[in-house]
Amino acid sequence: MSQDHDLNNDHDHDHAQTDSRAKLWDLIKDIRFAMFTTRHGNGHLHSRPMTTQNSHLDEDRNLWFFMSRKGEPVADIGVDATVNVSYADPGEDSYVSVSGTAAVVNDMAKKQQLWSKLAAAWFPGGAADPDLALVCVTISHANYWDVEESKIVQLYQMAKAAFTGKPPTRLGEQAEIRMG
């Protein structure tokens, strides 16, 4: 019976991870640009807009980016691989903060698979452009805030909170997703 229980836990864990990946991807898939944050050599955090290249979140829980090999982000990753990638969709009231580990990956097949006309604007030499760095971010965890209430309900809840002095509640869903 103990073994069955363990197998069920493994199945439940796998199912929860699949659901977590699906929820995370559902929140970020339509957001064209993310803020990609690295720690610079001087210790400061630097953020810059980057385009997520993958069209789905694979079973390896990776996000993929194209960057210039000569750029600061690639240099920063070489010193400290811990990164944050933030997504915001104010129109849908959804916000996601992803923490993970970044690495430059030398994989021509993956570059070609992810290649797009948008990437060609930055890297005219195509997927074989010597300046093109393929950066993989393996997600360790993500936090998200997904406000499900209408703007009118949100305004009402905030006005009520201001009047009563109690923070607004039930404005949406906030959760942390652990991917490891």
C-alpha positions, -999 to +999 in steps of 0.1 A: +000+000+000+029+023+007+042+019-028+009+027-043+007+058-022+041+069-034+032+063-070+000+083-065+021+111-050+044+110-080+015+111-104-001+140-084+032+158-084+037+154-122+001+165-128+006+196-106+038+205-124+020+201-158-009+223-145+017+248-132+035+250-165+001+254-183-010+282-160+023+300-163+024+298-201-013+309-203-003+341-184+028+350-205+022+335-240+006+367-254+031+392-238+055+402-265+082+417-244+096+407-210+119+426-187+151+405-184+171+413-153+207+403-146+232+413-119+259+434-134+295+430-124+293+460-101+264+443-082+236+465-097+206+449-112+200+458-148+167+451-167+161+454-204+132+444-227+136+411-244+114+389-266+106+354-255+113+332-285+095+300-276+058+295-286+051+271-257+067+261-224+083+228-229+086+199-204+121+212-195+105+245-182+128+267-203+123+302-217+145+310-247+159+344-258+181+357-286+208+382-274+239+398-288+271+380-277+287+414-273+259+427-251+259+433-214+233+407-206+254+379-220+285+392-201+264+395-169+251+359-172+287+347-174+294+362-140+261+354-123+236+331-140+207+339-117+181+360-135+146+374-133+122+377-162+091+398-156+060+399-177+031+424-174-002+426-192-020+456-176-049+453-199-056+418-186-044+427-151-019+398-150+017+400-138+043+373-136+078+373-121+100+343-131+133+334-114+157+311-130+192+302-142+204+315-175+230+300-198+242+306-234+235+275-253+253+266-286+226+247-304+221+255-341+190+233-344+173+252-316+183+285-330+168+275-364+136+262-347+131+295-328+142+318-357+117+344-368+114+375-390+115+396-359+149+381-349+162+388-385+158+426-378+184+423-350+206+396-365+209+400-403+232+370-406+203+347-397+204+318-372+241+314-381+250+351-373+282+349-352+268+376-328+236+356-321+236+341-286+209+317-277+200+321-240+181+295-221+164+304-188+155+273-167+127+284-144+131+276-108+100+293-096+075+320-106+051+343-088+020+355-105-008+379-098-039+375-120-067+399-112-100+383-123-124+410-112-137+437-135-122+473-133-155+485-116-153+458-089-116+466-084-123+503-080-152+495-056-129+472-035-102+498-034-126+526-024-140+504+003-105+496+015-097+533+017-129+540+036-126+511+061-088+511+064-087+474+056-068+462+025-089+450-005-095+413-007-107+389-034-093+410-063-078+379-080-054+351-077-018+353-064+004+322-063+039+309-064+048+281-088+078+259-080+092+241-110+119+220-094 
